[in-house]
């Protein structure tokens, strides 16, 4: 005789004996208890506030940095020295009153026209105002007029050239009439010096 599920008739016409069922009310009560009480029991206790009377008043824990420590010193910010006001005013005045030769040469040097090198005109440096200065090549181009033939000014030009050489700056000089008569040769000479000073050593 085969036993069927609860409430299903079998061959004897009577209901099969049922497997013992749990009380619905008891099951619901346990389910509700598990829903309400168990989460409360499993809840973690909060850590007590730090001693000190206020938030953050307790001891501070040192947290090790994730980045490896390096002995490389921090890079210092480059702050250029301020230009003296008299020298700055002299440079501005010279820019406004450039000679014809300076204007012609500047027309060829500005906007990186010569080999991509940038020049600054009437650039103040220490106690001097440089006619044309290329910072990348550390090169100064000076144009001299007839007054530079005098012994006094010639001596001053030598002192100026020596002073700039001590600061790692090379000076090339041309006469004003060279700019008018042989502009292409002047530009070629300047370009050759630029290439020589910026090309890597063999």
C-alpha positions as CSV (number, residue, x, y, z in Angstrom):
1,X,0.0,0.0,0.0
2,X,1.5,3.3,-1.1
3,X,1.3,6.4,1.0
4,X,0.4,9.6,-0.9
5,X,0.9,13.2,0.2
6,X,-1.2,14.7,2.9
7,X,-4.8,15.0,1.9
8,X,-4.5,12.8,-1.2
9,X,-6.7,9.7,-1.2
10,X,-5.1,6.4,-1.7
11,X,-6.4,2.9,-2.7
12,X,-8.1,2.3,0.7
13,X,-10.3,5.4,0.2
14,X,-9.0,7.0,3.4
15,X,-6.6,9.9,3.6
16,X,-3.0,8.9,4.0
17,X,-1.4,9.5,7.3
18,X,0.1,13.0,7.3
19,X,3.6,13.9,8.3
20,X,3.6,15.9,11.4
21,X,3.1,19.6,10.6
22,X,4.4,22.6,12.5
23,X,1.9,24.9,14.0
24,X,1.3,27.9,11.8
25,X,1.2,30.3,14.7
26,X,4.4,28.9,16.2
27,X,6.2,29.1,12.8
28,X,5.1,32.7,12.3
29,X,6.1,33.6,15.8
30,X,9.6,32.2,15.3
31,X,9.9,33.9,12.0
32,X,8.9,37.3,13.4
33,X,11.4,36.8,16.3
34,X,14.2,36.0,13.8
35,X,13.3,39.0,11.8
36,X,13.4,41.4,14.7
37,X,15.7,40.0,17.3
38,X,18.4,38.4,15.3
39,X,19.5,41.6,13.5
40,X,19.7,43.2,16.9
41,X,21.9,40.5,18.2
42,X,24.2,40.5,15.2
43,X,24.6,44.3,15.2
44,X,28.1,45.5,16.1
45,X,28.6,47.7,19.0
46,X,29.9,51.1,18.2
47,X,33.3,52.1,19.5
48,X,33.2,54.6,22.4
49,X,34.0,58.2,21.6
50,X,37.6,59.2,22.0
51,X,38.6,60.6,25.3
52,X,39.2,64.3,25.4
53,X,35.8,65.7,25.8
54,X,35.1,66.5,22.1
55,X,35.2,64.9,18.7
56,X,38.8,64.3,17.7
57,X,40.1,65.0,21.1
58,X,41.7,61.6,21.6
59,X,45.0,60.4,20.5
60,X,45.8,60.6,16.9
61,X,47.2,57.6,15.1
62,X,50.2,58.0,12.8
63,X,49.2,56.7,9.3
64,X,52.2,55.7,7.2
65,X,52.3,57.2,3.7
66,X,51.7,54.8,0.9
67,X,54.2,56.6,-1.3
68,X,57.8,55.5,-0.8
69,X,60.1,58.1,0.9
70,X,62.6,59.6,-1.4
71,X,65.8,61.6,-0.6
72,X,65.2,63.9,-3.6
73,X,64.9,67.5,-2.3
74,X,61.8,69.4,-3.4
75,X,62.2,71.7,-6.4
76,X,62.6,75.3,-5.5
77,X,60.4,77.8,-7.3
78,X,62.3,80.1,-9.6
79,X,61.5,83.7,-8.8
80,X,63.3,86.2,-11.0
81,X,64.9,89.2,-9.4
82,X,63.0,92.4,-10.0
83,X,64.5,94.8,-12.6
84,X,65.6,98.1,-11.2
85,X,63.2,100.9,-12.2
86,X,65.8,103.1,-14.0
87,X,67.1,100.2,-16.0
88,X,63.5,99.1,-17.0
89,X,62.6,102.7,-18.0
90,X,65.8,102.8,-20.1
91,X,64.9,99.6,-21.9
92,X,61.4,100.9,-22.7
93,X,62.9,104.1,-24.0
94,X,65.3,102.3,-26.3
95,X,62.5,100.1,-27.6
96,X,60.6,103.2,-28.6
97,X,63.6,104.9,-30.2
98,X,65.3,102.1,-32.1
99,X,67.8,103.0,-34.8
100,X,67.0,102.2,-38.4
101,X,69.5,99.4,-38.4
102,X,68.0,97.9,-35.2
103,X,64.5,98.1,-36.7
104,X,65.6,96.3,-39.9
105,X,67.4,93.6,-38.0
106,X,64.5,93.2,-35.5
107,X,62.1,92.8,-38.5
108,X,64.2,89.7,-39.4
109,X,64.7,88.3,-35.9
110,X,61.2,88.7,-34.4
111,X,58.6,85.9,-34.2
112,X,61.2,83.2,-34.4
113,X,62.0,83.8,-38.0
114,X,65.6,82.9,-37.8
115,X,65.8,79.1,-37.3
116,X,63.0,79.1,-34.8
117,X,65.0,81.0,-32.2
118,X,63.3,83.6,-30.1
119,X,64.9,86.9,-29.6
120,X,64.1,89.7,-27.1
121,X,64.9,93.3,-28.1
122,X,66.4,95.8,-25.7
123,X,66.4,93.2,-22.9
124,X,67.6,94.4,-19.4
125,X,70.2,92.2,-17.8
126,X,72.0,93.2,-14.6
127,X,73.2,96.8,-15.2
128,X,73.0,96.6,-19.1
129,X,70.4,96.7,-21.8
130,X,71.1,94.2,-24.5
131,X,70.2,95.0,-28.1
132,X,69.0,91.5,-29.0
133,X,69.1,88.5,-26.7
134,X,68.4,84.8,-27.3
135,X,67.9,83.2,-24.0
136,X,68.0,79.6,-25.3
137,X,71.4,80.1,-27.0
138,X,72.6,82.6,-24.4
139,X,73.6,84.8,-27.3
140,X,73.6,88.6,-27.6
141,X,73.6,90.5,-30.9
142,X,74.9,94.1,-30.6
143,X,74.7,96.8,-33.3
144,X,77.3,99.5,-33.1
145,X,77.3,103.0,-34.6
146,X,80.1,105.3,-35.4
147,X,80.3,106.5,-31.8
148,X,81.7,103.1,-30.8
149,X,85.0,104.0,-32.5
150,X,86.0,106.3,-29.7
151,X,88.5,104.7,-27.2
152,X,86.3,105.3,-24.2
153,X,83.3,103.6,-25.6
154,X,85.4,100.8,-27.1
155,X,86.8,100.1,-23.6
156,X,83.3,100.1,-22.2
157,X,82.2,97.6,-24.8
158,X,85.1,95.3,-23.9
159,X,84.1,95.4,-20.2
160,X,80.5,94.7,-21.1
161,X,81.5,91.7,-23.3
162,X,83.7,90.3,-20.5
163,X,81.0,90.8,-17.9
164,X,78.4,88.9,-20.1
165,X,81.0,86.2,-20.8
166,X,81.3,85.6,-17.1
167,X,77.6,84.9,-17.0
168,X,77.8,82.4,-19.8
169,X,76.6,84.8,-22.5
170,X,78.3,85.2,-25.9
171,X,78.3,88.6,-27.7
172,X,78.5,89.1,-31.4
173,X,78.8,92.6,-32.8
174,X,78.0,94.2,-36.2
175,X,78.2,97.7,-37.5
176,X,75.1,99.4,-38.5
177,X,76.3,99.8,-42.1
178,X,76.7,96.0,-42.3
179,X,73.0,95.5,-41.7
180,X,72.1,97.8,-44.6
181,X,74.8,96.6,-47.0
182,X,74.9,92.9,-46.2
183,X,71.8,91.9,-44.3
184,X,71.9,88.3,-45.6
185,X,75.5,87.9,-44.4
186,X,74.7,89.2,-41.0
187,X,71.7,86.9,-40.5
188,X,73.9,83.9,-41.7
189,X,76.6,84.7,-39.2
190,X,74.0,84.9,-36.4
191,X,72.4,81.7,-37.5
192,X,75.8,79.9,-37.6
193,X,76.5,80.9,-34.0
194,X,73.1,79.8,-32.9
195,X,73.6,76.4,-34.4
196,X,77.0,76.1,-32.9
197,X,75.8,76.9,-29.3
198,X,72.7,74.8,-29.4
199,X,73.8,71.7,-31.3
200,X,74.7,68.7,-29.1
201,X,78.4,67.8,-28.9
202,X,79.6,65.0,-31.2
